[in-house]
Amino acid sequence: MKRGVKTALALIAAAAIALPALAAPKKLTVAVNFPETDATFKAFKDIAAEYSKSNPDVSIDVVTYTPYEDVMKTKMAANDLPDAWATHGWSVARYSEYLEPLNSQSWASKVSPTIKPVITDKNGKIFVLPFDMDVAGIAFNRAVLDNAKVDPFKIKTWADFEAACAKIKATGKIPVDIGGCATDDWTVGNFYDWTAPSFLITDEKSNSRTALKDGSFDWKKWGPVAKLLVEFRDKGYLNPDYTQGTWVNIGKRMAAGDVAFGFFGNYVIGEAKKYNPNGKYGFIPVPAATSNDKPSLITGERVAIGVWKDSPNKAAALKFLGYCSQASIVNKIATINGNPTGLVGSGYKSDTGAMQPYFDKIAGVRGFPYFDREYLPSGMWDSLCKTGTGLLANSMTVDQAIAKMKNDYETLKNQ
């Protein structure tokens, strides 16, 4: 009996050693640049959970970082990155050296020709799966505009926009919700990404495109851009809590019909629909600075995810990305954000619903990349956010904001 027990125990021990299949599941970390309250973040959590049901050998932790950009810079410096992450517009300029080229993936041939140039480097490599693409202007609550007798498509210049704001203010509504609190200062940076091109980029006869890229830009020209925000504040066109407002409240207020405009892509409409799915929403192109120019659109990456080239779980991360390329998933993410899909072909189509007439109206309108991504050195997004919040709080003058932008530009340009 004793010998039998010993033999059995030996066999069990040997079997335990020979059972690598019982090892703990691989754990992938997927980082996205959306708050946990955002509909897109919640969608990715659901997608990851569904994937793990059919792939029990892989668990996926969807995370976000605060502030996302700063944390990612630290992780790049340490070469300690998530297995996959959202590139928030920087797949080529900032992240490409850390990302796995994806041209050989089965879905790569389906990338929309509209977004492909934005996510392709000079050697023809792409580094992200684009779920959707920004084709954005200024979002609005149509009921608020109708109540103020404002026709959004008659807004061609900033002067027109301010005239509309005056009418909206007179009805007791908030013309523009900019957020503004320190933890959500990206909402203020977004204001500058939306407005700066109209002053510096979009006019074909007079612009600073070359000067911003070659380092010869005269920063006195930043004055009108900085002053626009101050002017909105001083005329009472911003949310009264413009130094404390949050991203969550922007969606809630737009949904409630308290706010007319938001300087964000159509994802802000997705947020509003969480609270009032029956609201009337739309968007217009960004107004021009003068009557000599025309309104324009903001274009670029929205939700785009790449894989760390040195990830110990690279094969598993690529497999998950392939799973995400399914039409049902791409369509889901694009629909949440009210955007066209980043992959095209049979089955790929977002449901823009009541937004479709607005996409039809912008056909033929010129699009320009996000201002900071195309014309400022890496790292200056923070400069846009901090100078904007400084101006709102009156802790910085326009001249000081110009000086900081100039100093940060020259410092980062020469790194």
C-alpha positions, 0 to 999 in steps of 0.5 A: 500500500505504501509503495502504491501511494508513493507511486501515485504521488510521484505520478501526480508530481510528474504530471504537475510539472508537465502541465504548462497548459495550466499556466496563468492566462496571458494578461494584455494591457490596452491603454486608451486615452478616454476617461473611464466615464466615456462611452468609448472606454466602456465599449472597449471594456465590453469588447475585451470581456467578450474576447476573453470569453472565447479566448480564456488563455488571454485576459485583457486589462483596458486602462487609461492614464491621467494625464494620458500624454504625460504618462505615455511619455514617461513609459516611452522613456523607460521603454515600458509600454502597454501591449497596445495603446491608443495613439491619440493622433500621434501614431506616426510623429510620436509613437511609430518607433515603438509600434509594430508595422501592421501592413501585413495584417489581413485588415490593412488593405481595408484602411480608408483612403481618407485616413490612410495618409494620416497614419502612414509614414514616409516609408509607407508603413502604418502602425495603427488600426483606425476604428474611425476617423475625425471629420469634425467641426463645432458640435451643437444642440439644434433645439437651442439654436432654433430657440435663439433663431440661429441658422448654424449654416449661415455662420461663416466667420468668427464674427458670425459665430459671436453674433450667434452667441449673443442671440443664444445668451439672450435666451438664457442659454450657455453659448459655448461649454469649454469645460476648463477645470485643471484635470480636464484642461484638454478641453481648453487645448481642444479649443485652440486646436479648433480655432488656431487653423482659421487664423494661421493655416486655412487661408490659401493666400496668407498663412503660416504653414511653412513658418511654423514648420521651419521655425521662423514663425512670428509668435505675435501672430498668436495674439488673435488666437489667444484673444478669441478665448478671452473675448468669449469669456469677457462677453459671457459666451462661456459656461460660468464655471469655465475654470471648474467645468468638466468633460462629463458636464459638457455632455450632460449640459448639451443633452439637457439643452443648456448649451449650444456649442462644443468645440469638439469632434462628434464624440461630444454628441455621443456623450450627450446621447448617453443622457438624452438619446432623443436630442437634436444634435449636429455640427458645422465647419469651423468658421474662418477668421475673415471673410476672405477665407472659408470655413474648414474641418478638422481631420485626423485620427480619433480611435486608433490602436497600435501594438508595442513592437517589443511587447512580450505578448506581441502575438496575442496583442496582434491577434486581439487587434485582428479581432477588433478589425471585425466590421461589427466592432469597428462599426460600434466604435465609429457609431458611438463617436458619430464618425465614419469608419476607419476601415471600408468595404463590405459590412463597414458602415457606422450608423450616423442616423440623424447626423447623416444630413450634416455629413452630407452638408459638409461634402467638399469642405476642406479638411486640415489636420489637428493643429498641434499634431501637424504644426507644433513640436511634440510636447506643445499640447500641454502648452495649449492647455496651460496657457488657455487655462491661465488666460481663463483664470486671469493668472496669465495675460495674453502677452504672457501666453504668447511668450510661453508659447514662443519659449516652449516652441523654441525649446521643444523644436530644438530638442 
